[in-house]
Amino acid sequence: MTRTVLRLFPLPVVAATLLVACGSEPPPLPPVDVTIHRDSIEQWHAFRKNAVYGPSGWATLLGLWWMKPGETSIGSDLKNTIALPRDRSPKYLGSIWINGDSARLVVGKGVQVTVDTMQTLVTDVLLHSDLEPKATIVRAGPLTLHYIVREDRGTLIYGIRIKDTLSAARTTSPALRYFPTDILLRVQAEFIKSPKPDSLNIISVLGMETRMEHPGDVRFTLKGKPYSLMVIREPEDHGQNLFVMFTDSTNRKETYPATRYVWVTPADSLGRTIIDFNKAFNPPCAFTNFATCPFPPKGNHLPLRVEGGEWNPHYGEPHDSTGKATKK
C-alpha cells in the first residue's frame, strides 16, 4: 500500500502509561506530556485526511486494472483496453507494454505526460512498481498512473491504478471521525524478534494470497491484561516502522469490520516501542473498491473494545459484511 512518511517521536523522548507485563520486561520509557500527545494526534488526523482525501488520496481512485503480457491501451475511446471518462482523458492516452517483469508506457501522439515531479514531457518511460524503492508516478492532466505488482499464490500479477485529482469524492465524502483521544491507549510494548524470521500467507480483500515477512511480535498490556500481536512487513512497505493489522470488539459497528491497521515505531536497543491505538486507522478498502488490503493474520484479535483511532466511515449507515455502505 502507498504511504507518506510521517515524522514520529524518537523513542528516547516518548513513553507509555502502561508497561509490558512479563517477567523480564525492560524499564519503562519516560512519560509523555498530555499536551504534546494531543498535538501529535491532531497532526496524525491531518495526515490521515490528506492520505484519504488529498490530491492523490485513496478517495481519488478511478479504478484498478490487472494487465496481461503485451499491450494495454488507455484512453477515453471505448476501443481502449482501459476506458476512462471523456472529460479526464484524451481518446488515446497511451499504451503500457508488459514484457516479462518489465513494463513501459508509450505515450500517445501529442499527449502531455510527465513523470514523478519532473516537468519535462516524456513519450516513452520505463515503469517502476510500488515494490521498488522509488515507484514511478505518471501524470497526465488530472490523472496519475501508478504501476503496482502483487503476488497471488506464488505468481506475480501486474496492475495499474489510475487516480483523478479532480474526483468529487474529495469534497463530497463524509469527514473522518475518531474516538476521543485517550492517552491510556498509548502503551509501551516489547518487540520480540522471531528467532528465525519467517513469512506468513496473508489473504487480501481481493482473495489474493501473498507471502509476507513476519519479523516478530509486539507484547504489551492493555486494560490490565497482557496481549501479543504479530508484526507484518508488506512487500511494498519500504519504511522502518512495524506494521500491525488487528481486529477487536468494536469491529462490525464503530470500526471497520475487516481490520484496522496501526504503525509502530522501530524498537530501541532494549526492544521497547510504542503502540498508540489513538492512531489506529482504516484500510484503504474502507474508502475504495480498488485497493488490495491485506487481512490480519489468524490470531491478531484483541478480545476487548479498543475505543481509539478511526471510526468506520460508514458507521451509522446500513452496511454489508465488508463494511461498504448499502442503499437505504
Buried (B, 14 or more C-beta within 10 A) or exposed (E): BBBEEBEBBEBEEBBBBBBBBBEEBBEBBEEBEEEEBEEBBEEBBEBBEEBBBBBBBBBBBBBBBEBEEEEBBBBBBEEBBBBBEEEBBBBBBBBBBBEEEEBBBEBBEEBEBBBEEEEEEBEEBEBBBBBEEEBBBBBBBBBBBBBBBBBBEEEEEBBBBBBBBEBEBBEEBEEBEBBEBBBEBBBBBBBBEEEEEEEEEBBBBBEBEBBBBBBBBBBBBBEEEEBBBBBBBBBBBBEEBBBBBBBBBBBBEBBBBBBBBBBBBEBBEEBBBBBBBBBBBBBBBBBBEBBBBBBBBEEBBBEEBBBBBBBBBBBEEEBEEEBBBEEE
